[in-house]
Amino acid sequence: MRMFFKGNRSLHPLLPQNYNFGKRRDTFRKTLALLTERKATTLLETGTARAGLKNCKSDGASTIVFGKWARENDAYLYSVDIDSIALKQAEIEIKNYNLSGHVHLKASDSIAFLKLFDQKVDFLYLDSFDYDKKDRSIQRKSQEHHLAEFKAIESRLHQGSIVLIDDHKLPGGGKGKLAIEYMTQKGWEIVMEEYQVLLSQKIIRL
Ligand SMILES: C[S@@+](CC[C@H](N)C(=O)[O-])C[C@H]1O[C@@H](n2cnc3c(N)ncnc32)[C@H](O)[C@@H]1O
């Protein structure tokens, strides 16, 4: 019997139809299409998904989404998180989904890790320092942290790189507010803007 998951915003066929990615589904889909089109091989994320696909609607389950894409496309995902307990949970989930060969976890402050990363980066996902919908001081710290992350890895990005930032359309401008201001001044363009924001280097047309 065929099963229908009415209203589910899934990432099928990458992931089973019963997982609902809600407000992130369309930006994830567009990102995955661009990764395929641009033949990305090195993916990097800040803020690891600790619960496998369980929190796909609330948190995004990014490590499984990009890890699965990496496994299917001969690519590698590097995921950094400061919380070693979260990383232990994430490691179990990554094994459950048979992604260990394509996902490398790192326990570190993201900025310190990004500064030392020595490969070119095709895709960057920024989703670390938690944002608060009300507290202006936490908003500012989160925005400054995400800007500092971008600056720490900027020299490893190239003309074909893409950047996705989570928790965007929120009061106070979201996690990426300062990073987006900086990036657009440097020639990056917004490709898609929803709950997440997707950016790419300006395409130079001759
Ligand atoms: C919103 S969660 C990540 C959610 C994940 N991307 C997902 O899809 O489920 C944010 C994570 O950032 C981590 N974090 C916070 N500050 C950090 C820092 N300075 N460096 C690295 N990770 C940090 C937290 O430990 C937390 O696990």
The ligand as an ORCA input file, in Angstrom:
! r2SCAN-3c Opt
* xyz 0 1
  C      20.908     25.467     16.665
  S      22.047     24.269     17.200
  C      22.569     23.504     15.718
  C      21.431     22.794     15.046
  C      21.826     21.906     13.897
  N      22.449     22.637     12.807
  C      20.613     21.147     13.397
  O      20.269     21.251     12.199
  O      20.007     20.432     14.195
  C      23.385     25.276     17.621
  C      24.645     24.506     18.034
  O      25.725     25.431     18.031
  C      26.619     25.053     19.043
  N      27.465     26.211     19.378
  C      27.156     27.307     20.108
  N      28.205     28.138     20.201
  C      29.217     27.570     19.492
  C      30.565     27.916     19.218
  N      31.109     29.056     19.689
  N      31.304     27.090     18.453
  C      30.780     25.940     17.970
  N      29.514     25.541     18.222
  C      28.745     26.336     18.962
  C      25.736     24.560     20.169
  O      26.457     23.683     21.024
  C      24.593     23.888     19.412
  O      24.809     22.497     19.319
*
